[in-house]
Amino acid sequence: MNVHELKNLFSQTKEYTPEHVNELLDFTKKSYIQNEITITEYRNLVRDLELQGASIPEDKKEITV
């Protein structure tokens, strides 16, 4: 699966077009957790989305000390 296919799946599932790549990143994580995509697809999608500017909001990042 590539980002274009992910956008189409998102649009079909949510019935609207994502406004930001962070929405696609969240959707990718949910799809992986629910075993809808493989680990390889997950890694590739996350990499591609991060290259497009997706990121985890600061308040959701784990803080390690």
C-alpha distances in whole Angstrom, upper triangle without the diagonal:
4,7,8,6,7,10,11,10,12,15,15,16,18,19,20,18,17,20,19,16,17,17,13,14,16,13,11,14,15,12,12,16,16,14,11,8,10,11,10,6,9,11,9,8,12,13,11,13,16,16,16,19,18,20,21,25,28,29,26,26,28,31,32,36
4,5,5,6,9,10,11,12,14,15,16,18,19,19,16,15,18,16,13,16,15,12,12,15,13,11,14,16,14,14,18,18,17,14,11,12,13,11,8,10,11,8,7,10,11,8,10,13,13,13,16,15,18,20,23,26,28,25,25,28,31,32,35
4,5,5,6,9,10,10,12,14,15,16,17,16,13,12,14,13,10,12,12,9,10,13,11,10,13,15,13,14,18,18,18,15,13,14,15,13,10,11,12,9,6,9,10,7,7,11,11,10,13,12,15,18,20,24,26,23,23,26,29,31,34
4,5,5,6,9,10,11,13,14,15,16,15,12,12,14,14,12,15,14,11,13,15,13,12,16,17,15,17,20,20,20,16,15,17,18,16,13,14,15,13,10,13,14,11,11,14,14,12,15,15,18,21,23,27,28,26,27,29,32,34,38
4,5,5,6,9,10,11,12,14,15,15,13,13,16,16,14,16,14,11,13,15,12,11,15,16,13,15,18,18,17,13,12,14,16,15,11,13,15,13,10,14,15,13,13,16,17,15,18,17,20,22,24,28,29,27,27,30,33,35,38
4,5,5,6,9,10,10,12,13,13,11,10,14,13,11,13,11,7,10,11,9,8,12,12,10,12,15,15,15,12,10,13,15,14,10,11,13,11,8,11,13,11,10,14,15,14,16,14,17,18,21,24,26,23,24,26,30,31,35
4,5,5,6,9,10,10,11,10,8,7,11,11,9,12,10,7,10,12,10,10,14,14,13,15,18,18,18,15,14,17,18,18,14,14,16,14,11,13,15,12,11,15,16,13,15,14,17,18,21,24,25,23,24,27,30,33,36
4,5,5,6,9,10,10,10,8,10,13,14,13,15,13,11,14,15,12,12,16,16,14,17,19,18,18,15,15,18,20,19,15,16,19,17,14,16,18,16,15,18,19,17,19,18,21,22,24,28,29,26,28,30,34,36,40
4,5,5,6,8,9,10,10,11,14,15,14,15,12,10,13,13,10,10,14,13,10,14,16,15,15,11,12,15,17,18,14,14,17,16,13,16,18,16,15,19,20,18,20,18,20,21,23,27,28,25,26,29,32,34,38
4,6,5,6,8,8,7,7,11,12,11,12,9,7,11,10,7,9,12,11,10,14,15,15,16,13,13,17,18,19,15,14,17,17,13,15,18,16,14,17,19,17,18,16,18,18,20,24,24,22,24,26,30,32,36
4,6,5,5,5,5,7,11,13,13,14,11,10,14,14,11,13,16,15,14,17,19,18,19,16,17,20,22,22,18,18,21,20,16,18,21,18,16,20,21,18,20,18,20,21,23,26,27,25,27,30,33,35,39
4,6,5,8,9,11,15,16,16,17,14,13,16,16,12,14,17,15,14,17,19,17,18,15,16,20,22,22,19,19,22,21,18,20,23,21,19,22,24,22,23,21,23,24,25,29,29,27,29,31,35,37,41
4,6,8,10,11,15,16,16,16,13,12,15,13,10,12,15,12,11,15,16,14,16,13,15,18,21,22,18,18,21,21,17,19,22,21,19,22,24,22,23,20,22,22,23,27,27,24,27,29,32,35,39
4,6,8,9,12,14,15,15,11,11,14,12,10,13,15,13,13,17,17,16,18,15,17,21,22,24,20,19,22,22,18,19,23,21,18,21,23,21,21,19,21,21,21,25,25,23,25,28,31,34,38
4,7,10,13,15,16,17,13,14,17,16,13,16,19,17,16,20,21,19,21,18,20,24,25,26,23,22,25,24,21,22,25,23,20,24,25,22,23,21,23,23,24,28,28,26,28,31,35,37,41
4,6,9,12,14,15,11,12,16,15,13,16,18,17,17,21,22,21,23,20,21,24,26,26,23,22,24,23,20,21,23,21,19,21,23,20,20,19,21,22,22,26,26,24,27,30,33,36,40
4,6,9,11,12,10,10,14,14,12,15,18,17,17,20,22,21,23,20,20,23,25,25,21,20,22,21,17,18,21,18,16,19,20,16,17,16,19,20,21,24,25,24,26,29,32,35,38
4,6,7,9,6,7,10,11,10,12,15,15,15,18,20,20,22,19,19,22,23,23,19,18,20,19,15,16,18,16,13,15,17,14,14,12,15,16,17,21,21,20,22,25,28,31,35
4,7,9,7,9,12,13,13,15,17,18,18,21,22,23,25,22,22,25,25,25,22,20,22,21,17,17,19,17,13,15,16,13,13,12,14,16,16,19,20,20,22,25,28,31,34
4,5,6,7,9,11,11,13,15,16,17,19,21,22,23,22,21,23,23,23,20,18,19,18,15,14,16,14,10,12,13,10,9,8,10,12,13,16,18,17,19,22,25,28,31
4,5,5,6,9,10,10,13,14,15,17,19,20,21,19,18,20,19,19,16,14,15,14,11,10,12,10,6,8,10,7,7,5,8,11,12,16,18,16,17,21,23,26,29
4,5,5,6,9,10,11,12,14,15,17,18,20,19,18,20,19,19,17,14,15,15,12,10,12,12,8,9,12,10,8,5,6,7,9,13,14,13,14,17,20,23,26
4,5,5,6,9,10,11,12,14,16,17,18,17,16,19,19,20,17,14,16,16,13,12,15,14,10,12,14,12,11,8,10,10,11,15,16,14,16,19,22,25,29
4,5,5,6,9,10,10,12,14,15,16,14,13,16,16,16,13,11,13,13,9,9,12,11,8,10,13,11,11,8,10,12,14,17,18,16,17,20,23,26,29
4,5,5,6,9,10,11,12,14,15,14,13,15,14,15,12,10,11,11,8,7,10,10,7,8,11,11,10,7,8,8,11,15,16,13,14,17,20,22,26
4,5,5,6,9,10,11,12,14,14,13,15,15,17,14,11,13,14,11,10,13,13,10,12,15,14,13,10,10,9,11,14,15,12,13,16,19,22,25
4,5,5,6,9,10,11,12,11,11,14,14,16,13,10,13,14,11,10,14,14,11,14,16,15,15,12,13,13,15,18,18,16,17,19,23,25,29
4,5,5,6,9,10,11,9,8,10,11,12,9,7,10,10,7,7,11,11,10,12,15,14,15,11,12,13,15,19,19,16,17,19,22,24,28
4,5,5,6,9,10,10,9,11,10,12,11,7,10,12,10,9,12,13,12,13,16,16,16,12,12,11,14,17,17,14,14,16,20,21,25
4,5,5,6,9,9,9,12,12,15,13,10,13,15,12,12,16,17,15,16,20,19,19,15,15,14,16,19,19,15,17,18,22,24,27
4,6,5,6,5,6,9,10,13,10,8,12,13,11,12,15,16,15,17,20,19,20,16,17,16,19,22,22,19,20,21,25,26,30
4,5,5,6,5,7,7,10,9,6,10,12,11,11,14,15,15,16,19,20,20,17,17,16,19,22,22,18,19,20,23,24,28
4,5,8,8,10,10,13,12,10,13,15,14,14,17,19,17,19,22,22,22,19,18,17,19,21,21,17,18,18,22,23,27
4,6,8,10,11,15,13,12,15,17,16,16,19,20,19,21,24,24,24,21,21,19,22,24,24,20,21,22,26,27,30
4,6,7,9,12,11,10,14,15,15,16,19,20,19,21,24,24,25,22,22,21,24,26,26,23,23,24,27,28,31
4,7,10,12,10,10,13,14,13,15,18,18,18,20,23,23,24,21,22,21,24,27,27,23,24,25,29,30,34
4,7,8,6,7,10,11,10,12,15,15,15,18,20,20,21,19,20,20,23,26,26,23,23,24,28,29,32
4,5,5,6,9,10,11,12,14,15,16,18,20,21,22,20,21,21,24,27,27,24,23,24,27,28,31
4,5,5,6,9,10,10,12,14,15,16,18,20,21,18,19,19,22,24,25,22,21,21,24,25,28
4,5,5,6,9,10,11,12,14,15,17,19,20,18,19,20,24,26,27,24,23,23,26,26,30
4,6,5,6,8,10,10,12,14,15,16,18,16,18,19,22,25,26,23,22,24,27,27,31
4,6,5,6,8,10,10,12,14,15,16,14,15,15,19,21,23,19,19,20,23,24,28
4,6,5,6,9,10,11,12,14,15,13,14,15,19,21,23,19,18,19,22,22,26
4,6,5,6,9,10,11,13,14,13,15,16,20,22,25,22,21,22,25,25,29
4,5,5,6,8,10,11,12,11,13,14,18,21,22,20,19,21,24,25,29
4,5,5,6,9,10,10,8,9,11,15,17,19,16,16,18,21,22,25
4,6,5,6,9,10,9,10,13,16,18,21,19,17,19,22,22,26
4,5,5,6,9,9,11,14,17,20,23,20,20,22,24,26,29
4,5,5,6,5,8,11,14,17,19,18,17,20,23,24,28
4,5,5,5,6,10,13,15,18,16,15,18,20,21,25
4,5,7,10,13,16,18,21,20,18,21,23,24,27
4,6,9,13,15,18,21,20,19,22,24,26,29
4,6,10,12,14,17,17,16,19,21,23,26
4,7,9,12,15,14,13,17,19,21,25
4,6,9,11,10,10,13,15,18,21
4,6,8,7,7,10,13,15,19
4,6,5,7,10,12,16,19
4,5,5,9,10,13,16
4,6,8,9,13,16
4,6,9,12,16
4,6,9,13
4,6,10
4,7
4
